[in-house]
């Protein structure tokens, strides 16, 4: 990934001058939650699950941090790529309120049928929030990690 010198862009925004060129800026929001899970494939034996997932095959808990990164151009009217309070509200409403202090295997209907690995959680969480983020979809859906 190429990095751009933001010095001129920052000065243009601060001085309210038109930007000479577009610069993509990444912003992120972190939210935390606590949840229990077990990594277990119901189609496999207890021994096979133990071999695949080790101690994670047993019910246990984590303190999770969910970080959502969006990219875009700074809007002239606001100075934002995206209002981070709006992003926080979407993350909390669409994900955190459903998963905090829950068993991810049994208490979250939209996670049913998924082994709750970090990777599967990232995909499920993105599916929950992407429709509420501004920006054009890529094809008929937005890609994980890509916004506008």
N, C-alpha and C positions, 0 to 999 in steps of 0.2 A: 504494500500500500504506500503510495506516495503521500508525503506530508506537505502541506502548503504553509507558507509563511503568512500568518494571520495579522501581522502588524498593520498593513494598510487597511485590511477589512475592519479591524478593531477601531482604527482612527476614523474611518469613514462613518461607522455606526455612531461613535461618540460625538462626532461633529455634525451628524445628520446630513452628510453628503451622500449622493448616490454612489453606490459601489461600482468600481470600474469593472470588476469581473465577479462571477459567482464563485463562492467558496462553500464547499460542503462542510458543515460543522456537526460534530457528534455531541449529543447531550444524553445524560442517563439519569435514571432514578432508581434508588434501591429501596426495597421494602423487605421486612423480615416477618417470618412466621415460624411457629413450632408445630411439628406434626410427627406422627408415628407412621411407620410403614414396614413392610417386609418384602424383600425381593424373592418372589416365589412364582413359578410357572405352575398353574393348577393342573396342567397336562403332564407333569413330570412327577416322579416319585420323590419322597422326602430326601432320599439319599442323593438323587440326581440334583435336586435344588441345593442341597448342602454342598455338593461338589462344585456347582456353577457359581453360587453366590456366597459361599462361606458363612460366616456368622450373620451376614445380612439376610440370610434366609429366615431368621427368627425376627419376631416383632421387636422393633426398637425405635427410638426417636432421634430427631435432629432439630437443631436450630438452623433454619434455612435462611438464605439471603437471595432474593430474587432481584436481579439487576436487568433493567430494560434499557437498551441503547437505541436511540433513534438518530437518524441523519437527515439533514436537509439544509436549505439555505436560510439565512437569517431574514425574517420578515421585516420589511422596512417600517411597517406601522407599529410593531411591538418590540422589535429587537430580539424576539424569540425565534428559535427553530420551532419549538412547541412549548407551551406553558407547562412547566414541570408539575404544577399543582393539578392540572387537568390529567396529566399522565399518571400521577399518583392516585387520583380518584378512580381512573379506569382500572388500574392494577388492583386496588383494594376492593372495588365493587365486583370485578369479574373473576378475581382469583383469591385474594387473601381472605375475604370473609367466608369463603367456602372451605379453605384448607387449614386455617389456623386452629390449632389444638384439636385436630381430627386425625383419624386413622385413614390414610390415603387409600388403603386397599378396600375399605368397607364403607366409609362415610361420605365419599364424594362421588355422586352419580356420574359425572362427566369424566371420571378417571377409570370407571369400570372397564375391565377387559385389558387394561394396560399394566405391565409390570412397572411400578413407580420408581424407575431409575432416574437419575438426574436428567438424562437425555430425553426420556419420555415425558418427564414433567415439563421440561423446557418446551417441547413441541405442543403439549396440551395447553400450557399457559399462553403460548403465542396464539394458538387457535382461539382462545378466549378473548384476547385483547385486540387482535389485529383489525377486526372490523370496526373498532371504535377509534382508531387512529386516523388522522387525516392523511391524504396522499393517495395517489393512484395505485390500484392493485397491479401486480406483475402477472401477466396472463390473466387467469381467472382467480388468482389468489395471491396474497403477498407472501414473499419468501421469508423464512426464519432469518432474523437478523437484518432484514432490509425494510426500510420504511419508504420514504419518498425522496 
